Amino acid sequence: MQSVIQKVEDKYKKTQVVDVRSGDTVKVHQKIREGNKERVQVFQGLVIRTDRKGSHTSKITVRRIASGVGVEKSFLLHSPLVTKIEVTKRSQVRRNYLTYMRDRTGKSARLTGVDFDRDKVNVIDETPVVEEPKTEVEAEVVAAEPEAAPVEEATPVEEPATDVPAAEVVEPAEPEQATTS
């Protein structure tokens, strides 16, 4: 039997995510909201760290060089803002945290590529998870819970008017410029 915490965590997990490892070059599609517009922004780079793989808080850290400056972004894999993760290249690494890549530039920053089935790794089944029917015991527990009493709306309280005048804003006078003749 699952604990209550485990049930809540599973509720917010995505059904399936791409198998991302350290050393992968990925394209992360992220929703960006600007004002009332929403768009998808792609961030492509090297995965230098993976954290808590089996958890609903699993995240990856992706690094790329933009205009000569190293940029790192962390993405939660189960976040609703991350729409898609594409693995474009898989490299052979023997560590989980590739922090040494921060110091490397040019040819020394290259990693050895490994052959992999790109189509198989990037495919995600979009089948919805069917919830199990509740057992009789769980149904009785839900039925036995008392219903919440309706909440009454609070009436706004008017504040008494005060006879104190509002503070006047005094603007500083502009200094006069001396004219030369």
N, C-alpha and C positions, 0 to 999 in steps of 0.2 A: 504494500500500500504506500502511495506517495504522500509525502508531507504536504501541508498546505503551501509552504513556501515553494516547493518544487512545482506544484500545480500552477501557481501564479507566474513563475519564471517561464514555464513551458508555454503559457498563454501568449507571452510577448515574443517568443522565439520565432524566427522564420522556419518554415517547414524544412528547407534545405538551403545550404549555402555552398559556394564553390570551395573546393579544397585548396586553400592558399597556404604556401609554406614560405619560410625565409629563403631568400635568394630568387624568388619569382619576380619577374617583371610583370606588373599588372596595370590595367586601366580601371580606375574606380569611377563609376558614374554616380554623382552626388547631386541631390536636389538643392538648389540655391534659391532662396526667396529674397527678392529685392523689391521692397515696397509691396504692391499687390500683385506683382508678376512672379511667376515661378519658372525656373529653367533648370536644365541638367548640365552640370559642368563635369568634364572629364579630367581626372588627374592621373597621369601615367608616370610610374617610377618603379624603383626597386623596393621590395618588401625587406626591411632590415630587422623586423621584429614581429613575432606573433605572441599573443598573450591569451591565456585561459581558453584554449581551443574548444573544450566541450561545453562551456558555460554560455549563458545568454549575454554575458558581458564580454565575449571574446572580441579582441580587436587586433588590428594590424597597424604597423607604422610603415608608411611609404615615403621614400626619399627620392628627390629628383633635383637636378641642377637647373635653375631658371635664371637666365641672364647672369651667369657666373656665380650665383649665390645658391647654396644648398638649402632646399626647402623640405621640411618633413611635416607630414600630416598623419594624424592617427584617425582611424575609422573603426567604428563599432560595426561588426559584421551583421548583427541583427537589427541595426537601426533602420527605421522606415525612410530615413533620408538617403541611405545608400540603396540605389535602385538596382545596380548591376556591378559585378566584379568580373573582369575578363583576364585570364592568365594568358599573356602573350609569349612569354619565354620562361623556361624553367632551368635553373642553374644548379650545379653541384656545389653544395656547401656542407660543412661539418659542424656548424654552430646554429643556435637558434637566434642569438643576438649578434647582428653583423655591425656592431658599432665601429669597428675598425674601418669600415667603408667611408666614414666621415672624413678621414684623413687622406684618403686616396683620390687621386685625380688622373685623368688621362688613361694610358694603357694599363697602369697598375690597378685601376678600378674595374677592370674587366673580370667577369666570372665565366667559368667553363660551362657551356650550354649542354643540356641533356635532352635527348629525344623523348618526347611525350606526345600523347594523343590529345591535341588541343580541343578537338570537338567533344571528346568524352569528358574532359575536365570541366569545360565551360557550360555543359548542358545541365539545366536544373528542371526537374519535373515540377510543374505548377499545379499538381493535384492537391486539392484542399484536404486537410486532415479531418476525418470524420470522428466526432466525439463519441465515446462509448456511452451506451445507455446507462442511466443511473440505476444502481441497485435499490432494492426496497428500503434498506436501512438509510441510505443517503436521501431518498425521497422523503422518508419520515422526518429526518432531521431538518430538511428544508421546510417542510410543512409545519413543524413544531415551532419554528422561529416566529416570535411576535412581530406584527407589522408595526412600522414606525408611525407614531402619531403625526397628523398633519401639522406642519409648521405654520404658525400665524404670522402674517406680515406685520412688521413693526411700523408704526406710524412715525413719520418724521417729526422731530421736535423743533419748533421754531425758536431761534435765539432772540432774546429781547434786544431791542434797538438801543444803542448807546448814543449819548449826545456828544461824544468826543469826535472832533473833526479829523478827517484823514490827514496824514502827514503830507505836506506840500513838497513837491520835488523842485529843488532849486538848481537850475542849470548854471554852470560857471560861465561868466561873461568872457567873450573872446577878447584876447589882448589886441589893443589897437596897434597897427603897424605905423612906425614913424616914416613920414615921407621925407625924402631928401630933395632939396632944391638946389 
